[in-house]
Amino acid sequence: MTLVVCSDGVERDSNFCVELDGEWYTPDLICHTYDDSVSLREDCVRLFTGNWARRDDPELVSMAFGARGLRDNCTCIDGEWFDSDECCCCGTCGRDIHNDDSYPAPDGGSLCEGCRDDYTSGCDCCGNNMWTDEQVYNEEEDRYLCPRCSSRDRGLIKGYADKSANNKPPESKDRLLYGVELEVEHKVDSERGAKYASKFLDKDYVTFKRDGSLGHAGFEIVTRPDSMAVHKRKFKAMFDDRPGREMTSWSNGRCGMHVHITKSALSQLQLGKMLCFLNEPANVHMISKIAGRKPGRWCRAYRKKISDVNRPDDRYVALNITSKTAECRIFRGTLSQAGFFKNLEFVQALVEFCSPANRGIREAVSAKEFCRWLPRKSYPTLHKFLVERGFIVWNHRRKAA
């Protein structure tokens, strides 16, 4: 055994020490850099890959999220460095772009925002992206179609831009009506899925539409405006047949469910309260549980003010306010009767809870106040859901609200 004096002045077995530039060090003070050289840890930094590099290494860069990396593993975008795995190249102009800022190209590649706007457009039938020079103008229908849609019989499924559901007369005479959009995917083909759903949901009640966010087997079930009681009754026949044997919605992770509310039946204050409630950060946990998903690309949520009801916003938000409806976009698609009814009841309960005469603004944006108020008899499925998940502590000796 050969003893050596280490940098801290202590003698140790040389077999358990490392020599560097004529001095001996304990292993915890030494690191092996990415190029297999040996350096003191205090002279090095740890890379996001887990390796080490010298602080003065010219190949070392600082990335946007604070970590360090090697130029070969990073991409510079507008003066900031990112992990190359988080970036891609625009297939048209060749520009490097972050994955979050990229858009799918018709050929499966990626596009920057500028090239997407300049070289692609959406098919007015299926909604899918296509190259602008491939679009086919259908003079009879006055719309632009992708080659696939222009050359086939579209059967039961209408184009993405079809608005015929809005013109179907409601059964209810109520002034406040609701419209439902449920995204589903058939296990084989969208036309088969529409044919199956049409056995329970007649043409006077729903329209089947294509949706560009879904695959070739996906489509939307879009109802006419009507009361919640009518929607529950109409869909119950399909749910009783266990539609999950034919289609998927929740399990594929791609489908959503949107509920439209007649805007003219809501006051500005009521609409403002609903907007604030759905976007209140303190409510995110409960709303995410009800919705079955967290806020994301297709349904963003961020703090709002009452006055924001008059400010234009893009459509991919928790409450999309249009000229005629307020669209609640928070829900994950479902083919469960309990899940579907729970979603409908939440929208209806939110409208009632935010009624101007019921409570002030502070109480109307509180999830705790909502749970304390929620009447069990009026909203049984939602109430049961919130009890089971601990948001409502239900006292069985208390008289039902």
N, C-alpha and C positions, 0 to 999 in steps of 0.2 A: 504493500500500500504506500503510495506517495502522497505526502501531505503538501498542500499549497495554501498560501495566504490569500484569501478572497478579498474583494473590494471593501468589505465591512470590517476587515482586520482579523477575522476568525479563520483558524486553520481547519481545512477540510480535506477529505479524500478527493484526489484529482478526478477519480472516476465519476464523481457526482457533481462536478463543476464544469464550467465552460470557459475556455481561454479565448480572449478577444483583445487584439492589439497589445499582447504582452501582459494583460491583466486577467485575473481569474474572477468569475462571477458565479453566483448560484443560478440555477436554471430559471427561477421565477423572474430574474432580471433580464433575461435574454429572450429574443424571439427570432424565428426564421421568417424572412420576408418572402414575398411571392416569387422572387427570382432566386430563391434558395441560398441567399446570403444570410449571415448572422449579424444581428445588431442589438443594441440595448433597447429595451422596450420604451424607455423614456425618450428615445430619439425617433420612435415610430408611432404610427397610428393604425388602428384596426380598421380594415375595409369592411364595407357592407357584406362582402362575400365571406367574411370570417378570417381572411388572410391578413398579413401585416405588410406595411410599406413604410419606407423612411419618409419623415416629414418633408425632406427637401427633394424627394423624388420628382423629377419633372413630369412623370406620367400620372401623378396623383392629382385628382380634381375633387372639389367639394360639390355635392349634389344638392338639389333644391330642397330635399327633406332633411338636410343636416348631416347625412352620412358622408363618408369619403369613398372614392372608388378609383379604379384605373381607367384611363381614357379608352382603352380597348373594350371595356365593359360598359361604357357610358355613352350617352348621346347628348349633344349640345343643341338646345332649342331656344332661340331668342336669348342667348347669353347665359342660360341656366343648364346645368347638367342633370341628367336623369339616368336611372338604370335602363340599359338598352332593352331589357325584357319588357319594360313598360312603354316602349315607343315602337313606332312602325313608320313605314315610308309610304307617302301618297303614291299610288300606282299611276297617276297621271302626270303630276309635275315633279315628282321625285323628292319633294320636301319631307324632312323628318317631322313627325308629329307625335304628340303624346297619345296613348291609347284612349284616354278620356275625351280627347278632342277629335277623334277620328270617326269616320262614317263608313258603313259597309258599301262597297262597290258592287255593281251588278254581277261582276265576274268573281266575286268572293274575296277580292282584295280590300284595301283601305283607301279612303279619300280624305283630303283635308276639306274644310268647310267651303273654301272658295271653289275647288274643283267639283264638289258635290253640287253646288248651285249652278255652275257653268255647264256641266256635262251630263247631269242626270236629272230625272224627273220621276214622279210617282205615277204608276198606272192608275187611271181613274176607275178601274174595275177591281183589281185585287189589291191595289195599294203598294205593290212591290216596286222597288227601285229598278229603273232601266236606263240605258244610255239614251240620251236625247235623240241621237241619230237613228235609233232603232224603234222609236215610238211610231205607232200607226194611228192616224186620225180616222175615227169612225164618224162619217158625215151624218148618218142617220141618227146616231145617239149624241152627236156633238161632243165627243170626248176623245181623249188620247189613251190608247191601250198599248200594253206590251204585246209582243208577237204572239205569246201563248193565249192571251185573252181574246185577241182579235180573230183567232182562227178556230174558236171552239164554241160550242153551245154551252152557255153558262147555267142552264137549268134553274134550280131553285134559288141559287145564290146570286144576289145582286152585287153590283159594284160597291166599292168602298164609299163613294160619294152619294149613294142612293139615300133619299130622304122620305121614301114612301111611308115609313112607319109613322111619321109625324102627322100624316093626313088620314090615318085610320080613325074613325070616330070612337071615342071612349064609351064604355058602358056606364061609368059613373057620371053623375051630374055635378060632382064637386068642382069647385073652382081650383083647388089645390090638387094637382095631379102629379104622378111620378112616371118616369120612363126608365126601363131597365135595359142595359146592354151587358150581355153575358158572353164572354169569349170561351170557346171550347175547341177541342181538337178531336176529330174522329180517329179511330185507331187505324183506318185504312185510307179514307178519302173524304173530303169535305162534303161532296154531294150526297154520299151515303149518310153522313151525319145529319145533313139537313133533312133528308128523307125520313130518317128515324125521328128527329125532333118534330117534324110536321105531323106525325101521327097524334101528337098530344097538343101541340100549339098551332092553331089554325091560321090561315093566311090573313084573316081579318084581325088577328091579334099581333102577329109578329112578322118581321122581315128578316131574312137571312142574308148577311153581308160578308164580303171578304174583308180581311184585315191584314195589312202588310207586315205587322209585327209577328204574325203566326206563320207556320209552315203551310205546305200545300193542302194539308188535311184540316187546317184550322178555319174557323169562321165565327162570326158574331151572331148571337140571337138578340135582335133588337125589337122591343115591344112598342106598342102604341102608348101614348100617355093615358094613364088610368089610375084608379085608386090602389092603395096597398092591398086592400081586401081582394080586389080582382086579380092582382098579380099573384098573390098567394094561392088563390083557388086555381088559376090557370096552370101554374107550374106544378102544383101538387100531383096531378095525374102523371106527369113525366117522372117526378121523383119517386113515385110509388112503383114505377117500372124499373127502378135501379139503373139509371142511365150510365153509371160508371162501367157497366159491362160493354157499352158501345163507344163511349167518349171519355175524354179526360179534361180536366180544367185545373183543379188544385194541384194534382200530383205532377203535372209536367212543368210547373214553375214559370210558364210563359203567359198564362191567361190572367185576365183581370175581370172585374165586374164594376160597372159604373152605374150610378143612379142619378137621373136628371130630375130636377124639381122645377115646377112652374115658377118662373121668376116673378111674374106679375102678381102672384098670390102672396109674395113676401114683401115686407116693408124693408126699407134701406137699413134701418137699425137691426132688424132681425137677421138680414143677410150678413151684415157686418159682424154680429155676434157669432154666427155660424163660422164665418171665415176665421175669426180670431180663435175660436174653440179648436178647430181642426189644425191650426198652425201653432198653437201654444206649446212651447217646448216641454212644459210640465205635464202635458197630456199625451206625449208621444208614446209612452209605455202602454197605457191603456188602449189608445187608439190602434196601435200596432197589433195588440192582441186581438182586438175586435176585427180588424181588417185582415189579419192573417199574414201581413207583411209590413216591413218598415218602409218609410219614405225612400224613394229611389228615383231612377231616371225618368220613369213614366208617371211619377206622382211625387213631386218635390213638396216639402213643407218647411216653411221658415216664418218666424214671428211676423204677425200682421197687426195693423191698426184698423179700427172701424172704418176710417175714411178710405181704406184701400179698396173698398168695393167699387169705387169709381176710377180706379187706376188700371189701365190695361196690363195684362199679364199673358204669358204663353199658356197653352192649354194643358201642359203636363204638370199640373199642380194639384194639391189636395182638393180644392174647391175651384173648379174652372167656371167662372162667371161669364156667360155669353149674353147676347141680346135678349134671348127668350128663356133660357134655363140657367140654373146653378147645378153644375155637374159634380157630384161627389165621386172622386176617382180612386179612393184609397184601398178598395177591396181586392183581395186575391180571388180569382175565379173559383167557383165551387159547384159541385153537383150534389151536394148534401142538402137535404131539405132544411135541417136545423141551421146550417151555415148560411143558406140563402135567406131564410126568414129572419135570422139574427141581423144580417146586413140591412135588410129592408126596414126592420124595426129601429135600428140605430139611426138611420136617416130620418125616419118619421119622428122619432123621439127628439132628435136634435132640433128639428124644425119647431116642435112644440116647446122644448126647453128654452129656446132662444126667442120665443114670442115676446114682443116688447112689453106687454103688460105683466109678464110673469116674474121677472127679476131684473136687477140692475146689471150693468156691463161686467163688473168684477165677478159677480156670482155666475154669470152666464158663460164665462170662459174657464170655469173651474171643473175639472173632472170629478173631484170629490163632491161638489154640489150636485153634479149630474147624477152620480150614483146614489146620493142621498134622496134625490127627488124621484128617480125613475119608478113609475107605477108598475107593479108586478102584473096586474090584470090586463093592462093595456099593451104591455110589451113582454109577454111571458118568455119567449125564447131568448131575447137579449138579457132579461133579468136573470134567468137561470144560468146563462153563460157567465155573467159577471159575478154571480154568487160562487159558482164552481171555481173561478180563478181568483177569488179572494178580494175582488174590488168592492163587493157589497157583502157586509156581514148581515145575514138574514136571520131575524128573530122569528121563529115559527109561532111564537105566542102573540106576536104583533098582528093586528088586523091587516089584511091585505089592502094595499092602497087602491 
